[in-house]
Amino acid sequence: MLNNIGLPGLLLIAVVVLVLFGRGKISSLMGEVGKGITSFKKGINEGQKELEEEASETAKDVTPETDTDKV
């Protein structure tokens, strides 16, 4: 369905969207999309850091238990 749009079709769609919503609304919408993408990337990076910290803490506690530790 979308294989036959081409460049003229995309330009027509862009002009219609610009007329309907106006330049100010579109620019503010794109700014919000940018903020959302930035926030998403930040969350992904923080999640990866947490997983790495948990893995390093688990790797630190590899000492085997002895019989005296159980008492």
Distance bins in CASP14 RR format, pairs under 12 A and 6 or more apart:
PFRMAT RR
TARGET T0000
AUTHOR 0000-0000-0000
RMODE 2
METHOD distances of the structure
MODEL  1
2 9 0 0 0 0 0 1 0 0 0 0 0
2 10 0 0 0 0 0 1 0 0 0 0 0
2 13 0 0 0 0 0 1 0 0 0 0 0
4 10 0 0 0 0 0 1 0 0 0 0 0
5 11 0 0 0 0 0 1 0 0 0 0 0
5 12 0 0 0 0 1 0 0 0 0 0 0
5 13 1 0 0 1 0 0 0 0 0 0 0
5 14 0 0 0 0 0 1 0 0 0 0 0
6 12 0 0 0 0 1 0 0 0 0 0 0
6 13 0 0 0 0 0 1 0 0 0 0 0
7 13 0 0 0 0 0 1 0 0 0 0 0
7 14 0 0 0 0 0 1 0 0 0 0 0
8 14 0 0 0 0 0 1 0 0 0 0 0
8 15 0 0 0 0 0 1 0 0 0 0 0
9 15 0 0 0 0 1 0 0 0 0 0 0
9 16 0 0 0 0 1 0 0 0 0 0 0
9 17 0 0 0 0 0 1 0 0 0 0 0
10 16 0 0 0 0 0 1 0 0 0 0 0
10 17 0 0 0 0 0 1 0 0 0 0 0
11 17 0 0 0 0 0 1 0 0 0 0 0
11 18 0 0 0 0 0 1 0 0 0 0 0
12 18 0 0 0 0 0 1 0 0 0 0 0
12 19 0 0 0 0 0 1 0 0 0 0 0
13 19 0 0 0 0 0 1 0 0 0 0 0
13 20 0 0 0 0 0 1 0 0 0 0 0
14 20 0 0 0 0 0 1 0 0 0 0 0
14 21 0 0 0 0 0 1 0 0 0 0 0
14 22 0 0 0 0 0 1 0 0 0 0 0
14 23 0 0 0 0 0 1 0 0 0 0 0
14 26 0 0 0 0 1 0 0 0 0 0 0
15 21 0 0 0 0 0 1 0 0 0 0 0
15 22 0 0 0 0 0 1 0 0 0 0 0
15 23 0 0 0 0 0 1 0 0 0 0 0
15 26 0 0 0 0 0 1 0 0 0 0 0
16 22 0 0 0 0 0 1 0 0 0 0 0
16 26 0 0 0 0 0 1 0 0 0 0 0
17 23 0 0 0 0 0 1 0 0 0 0 0
17 25 0 0 0 0 1 0 0 0 0 0 0
17 26 1 0 0 1 0 0 0 0 0 0 0
17 29 0 0 0 0 0 1 0 0 0 0 0
17 30 0 0 0 0 0 1 0 0 0 0 0
18 24 0 0 0 0 1 0 0 0 0 0 0
18 25 0 0 0 0 1 0 0 0 0 0 0
18 26 1 0 0 1 0 0 0 0 0 0 0
18 27 0 0 0 0 0 1 0 0 0 0 0
18 29 0 0 0 0 0 1 0 0 0 0 0
19 25 0 0 0 0 0 1 0 0 0 0 0
19 26 0 0 0 0 0 1 0 0 0 0 0
20 26 0 0 0 0 1 0 0 0 0 0 0
21 27 0 0 0 0 1 0 0 0 0 0 0
21 28 0 0 0 0 1 0 0 0 0 0 0
21 29 1 0 0 1 0 0 0 0 0 0 0
21 30 0 0 0 0 0 1 0 0 0 0 0
22 28 0 0 0 0 0 1 0 0 0 0 0
22 29 0 0 0 0 0 1 0 0 0 0 0
23 29 0 0 0 0 0 1 0 0 0 0 0
23 30 0 0 0 0 0 1 0 0 0 0 0
24 30 0 0 0 0 1 0 0 0 0 0 0
24 31 0 0 0 0 0 1 0 0 0 0 0
25 31 0 0 0 0 0 1 0 0 0 0 0
25 32 0 0 0 0 0 1 0 0 0 0 0
26 32 0 0 0 0 0 1 0 0 0 0 0
26 33 0 0 0 0 0 1 0 0 0 0 0
27 33 0 0 0 0 0 1 0 0 0 0 0
27 34 0 0 0 0 0 1 0 0 0 0 0
28 34 0 0 0 0 0 1 0 0 0 0 0
28 35 0 0 0 0 0 1 0 0 0 0 0
29 35 0 0 0 0 0 1 0 0 0 0 0
29 36 0 0 0 0 0 1 0 0 0 0 0
30 36 0 0 0 0 0 1 0 0 0 0 0
30 37 0 0 0 0 0 1 0 0 0 0 0
31 37 0 0 0 0 1 0 0 0 0 0 0
31 38 0 0 0 0 1 0 0 0 0 0 0
31 39 0 0 0 0 0 1 0 0 0 0 0
32 38 0 0 0 0 0 1 0 0 0 0 0
32 39 0 0 0 0 0 1 0 0 0 0 0
33 39 0 0 0 0 0 1 0 0 0 0 0
33 40 0 0 0 0 0 1 0 0 0 0 0
34 40 0 0 0 0 1 0 0 0 0 0 0
34 41 0 0 0 0 0 1 0 0 0 0 0
34 42 0 0 0 0 0 1 0 0 0 0 0
35 41 0 0 0 0 0 1 0 0 0 0 0
35 42 0 0 0 0 0 1 0 0 0 0 0
36 42 0 0 0 0 1 0 0 0 0 0 0
36 43 0 0 0 0 0 1 0 0 0 0 0
36 44 0 0 0 0 0 1 0 0 0 0 0
37 43 0 0 0 0 0 1 0 0 0 0 0
37 44 0 0 0 0 0 1 0 0 0 0 0
38 44 0 0 0 0 0 1 0 0 0 0 0
38 45 0 0 0 0 0 1 0 0 0 0 0
39 45 0 0 0 0 0 1 0 0 0 0 0
39 46 0 0 0 0 0 1 0 0 0 0 0
40 46 0 0 0 0 0 1 0 0 0 0 0
40 47 0 0 0 0 0 1 0 0 0 0 0
41 47 0 0 0 0 0 1 0 0 0 0 0
41 48 0 0 0 0 0 1 0 0 0 0 0
42 48 0 0 0 0 0 1 0 0 0 0 0
42 49 0 0 0 0 0 1 0 0 0 0 0
43 49 0 0 0 0 1 0 0 0 0 0 0
43 50 0 0 0 0 1 0 0 0 0 0 0
44 50 0 0 0 0 0 1 0 0 0 0 0
44 51 0 0 0 0 0 1 0 0 0 0 0
45 51 0 0 0 0 0 1 0 0 0 0 0
45 52 0 0 0 0 0 1 0 0 0 0 0
46 52 0 0 0 0 0 1 0 0 0 0 0
46 53 0 0 0 0 0 1 0 0 0 0 0
47 53 0 0 0 0 1 0 0 0 0 0 0
47 54 0 0 0 0 1 0 0 0 0 0 0
47 55 0 0 0 0 0 1 0 0 0 0 0
48 54 0 0 0 0 0 1 0 0 0 0 0
48 55 0 0 0 0 0 1 0 0 0 0 0
49 55 0 0 0 0 0 1 0 0 0 0 0
49 56 0 0 0 0 0 1 0 0 0 0 0
50 56 0 0 0 0 0 1 0 0 0 0 0
50 57 0 0 0 0 0 1 0 0 0 0 0
51 57 0 0 0 0 0 1 0 0 0 0 0
51 58 0 0 0 0 0 1 0 0 0 0 0
52 58 0 0 0 0 0 1 0 0 0 0 0
52 59 0 0 0 0 0 1 0 0 0 0 0
53 59 0 0 0 0 0 1 0 0 0 0 0
53 60 0 0 0 0 0 1 0 0 0 0 0
54 60 0 0 0 0 0 1 0 0 0 0 0
54 61 0 0 0 0 0 1 0 0 0 0 0
55 61 0 0 0 0 0 1 0 0 0 0 0
55 62 0 0 0 0 0 1 0 0 0 0 0
56 62 0 0 0 0 0 1 0 0 0 0 0
63 69 0 0 0 0 1 0 0 0 0 0 0
64 70 0 0 0 0 0 1 0 0 0 0 0
65 71 0 0 0 0 0 1 0 0 0 0 0
END
